Amino acid sequence: MTRQTPTAEEQTFLDKMRTLLLSQPEDAALTSDQSHRILRFARHALRPTPALADLAGPTVRTGEVCDWLGVSRQAVAKATREKRILGFQTPDRKWHYPQWQFESPELYAVCVKVLPQVLDVLASRGLTGPDAAMWFLTSRAGGMGAAAGAAAGAATGVAAGTSAGKSTGASAGKSAGASFGTKKPLNGLPPIEALRQAAQSGNPAAASLAAAELIAVARTLPRIG
């Protein structure tokens, strides 16, 4: 329910702001654009802080990652720097890692191969940390176009081909990719599903296809900032 009147504290604040604004010379008055920017800032500042799970989905801490992988904290930090693991710090300087990366050994193996490329593209669009984590969990409307699908298919064909038959593999991959691209590969599903499908397939080339698919989708994002 929307409130009809401000609280006493809010009214006092508004009165002081009115007095402050009216005391300024007319040529120093706020422009329409400045007013909108201040309003957006105020709305953001007054909005309750969302829980981390709402920003990035379920996460685990560094110690849990160490236990799951059987490695040291230094190894986890190195993998995070190299973007083989997606991790980020919260304002309290604690590290968090999206839980979906560790659903299974198979999914982790795919993430290690795919994340560095995809996270680079997301970063170029201004999506890092919790924003990048949420991107993987957010349903996508539509999918890649035929050209992007062809690129994905080509990547798969090259990955599947032998040193003697890569050109044949690439050609077949492009053909399959063009057809695949017209079918909207994500079908509105979140990007994490492409990684899960690659993990479940057991196909060595599946990670390459998942990477090409997600990169193509990520490149359709507008740059932020």
C-alpha positions, -999 to 999 in steps of 0.1 A, spaced: 0 0 0 13 35 -9 16 59 19 -4 92 16 17 114 39 54 115 49 65 108 84 74 138 106 111 132 100 106 130 62 85 162 62 113 180 82 138 168 56 116 180 27 111 214 43 148 219 48 155 208 12 128 233 0 144 261 20 178 252 7 167 251 -29 148 284 -27 178 302 -11 199 296 -42 200 321 -71 177 313 -100 206 306 -123 218 279 -99 185 261 -98 185 224 -106 178 215 -142 152 188 -151 180 163 -158 197 170 -125 163 166 -107 157 132 -123 192 121 -114 188 131 -78 154 114 -77 168 82 -90 197 83 -65 173 90 -36 151 60 -47 181 38 -48 194 50 -14 160 45 3 153 11 -12 160 -17 12 193 -35 5 185 -68 -12 199 -100 1 230 -114 -17 210 -144 -29 187 -119 -47 217 -103 -64 237 -133 -74 217 -165 -65 230 -189 -38 267 -186 -31 293 -205 -11 324 -191 8 361 -197 1 364 -225 27 336 -245 11 351 -242 -23 385 -254 -9 368 -284 7 348 -292 -24 378 -290 -47 404 -303 -22 427 -273 -29 442 -244 -9 428 -209 -6 457 -197 -28 446 -221 -55 410 -208 -53 423 -172 -55 444 -180 -85 415 -197 -103 393 -167 -96 419 -142 -109 421 -163 -141 383 -164 -143 382 -202 -142 360 -197 -112 335 -169 -108 339 -152 -75 334 -117 -61 339 -97 -29 311 -81 -10 316 -47 7 327 -65 39 356 -79 18 343 -115 20 345 -137 -10 315 -154 -24 312 -179 -53 280 -188 -71 269 -222 -60 259 -235 -95 296 -238 -105 300 -267 -81 268 -286 -87 288 -316 -101 323 -324 -112 311 -324 -148 296 -290 -146 327 -276 -128 349 -290 -156 328 -272 -182 329 -240 -163 366 -240 -160 368 -241 -199 340 -217 -206 340 -190 -179 372 -172 -189 359 -164 -224 324 -156 -213 333 -135 -183 357 -114 -205 327 -105 -228 304 -98 -199 331 -75 -184 333 -56 -217 296 -50 -213 300 -38 -177 288 -69 -160 310 -81 -133 307 -96 -98 271 -102 -87 258 -88 -120 277 -114 -140 266 -141 -116 229 -132 -120 233 -131 -158 239 -168 -158 206 -173 -139 184 -149 -158 161 -162 -185 169 -149 -219 142 -138 -244 149 -153 -278 184 -166 -287 212 -163 -312 207 -154 -348 218 -177 -376 251 -160 -380 259 -165 -343 247 -200 -345 270 -207 -374 299 -193 -354 290 -216 -326 287 -246 -349 320 -238 -365 337 -237 -331 322 -271 -323 333 -285 -357 369 -274 -351 369 -287 -316 355 -321 -328 378 -323 -358 412 -341 -359 443 -322 -371 438 -338 -405 401 -331 -407 395 -298 -390 383 -281 -422 357 -308 -427 347 -305 -391 344 -267 -394 324 -270 -425 300 -295 -409 299 -274 -378 290 -242 -398 262 -261 -415 248 -275 -382 254 -241 -365 234 -222 -391 204 -245 -386 209 -245 -348 211 -207 -348 176 -204 -362 162 -225 -334 171 -200 -307 194 -223 -287 186 -209 -252 149 -210 -259 143 -184 -232 163 -205 -207 190 -190 -184 226 -193 -197 234 -217 -169 213 -243 -188 238 -242 -217 265 -252 -192 244 -279 -176 236 -294 -210 272 -294 -220 281 -311 -187 254 -338 -192 263 -346 -228 297 -360 -221 308 -347 -255 343 -332 -255 331 -306 -280 301 -295 -259 321 -270 -239 333 -253 -270 297 -250 -283 285 -238 -249 312 -211 -249 304 -199 -284 267 -199 -277 270 -179 -245 296 -155 -260 272 -148 -289 244 -141 -265 266 -119 -242 277 -98 -271 241 -88 -278 241 -70 -244 244 -32 -244 275 -17 -228 269 -3 -193 288 28 -184 
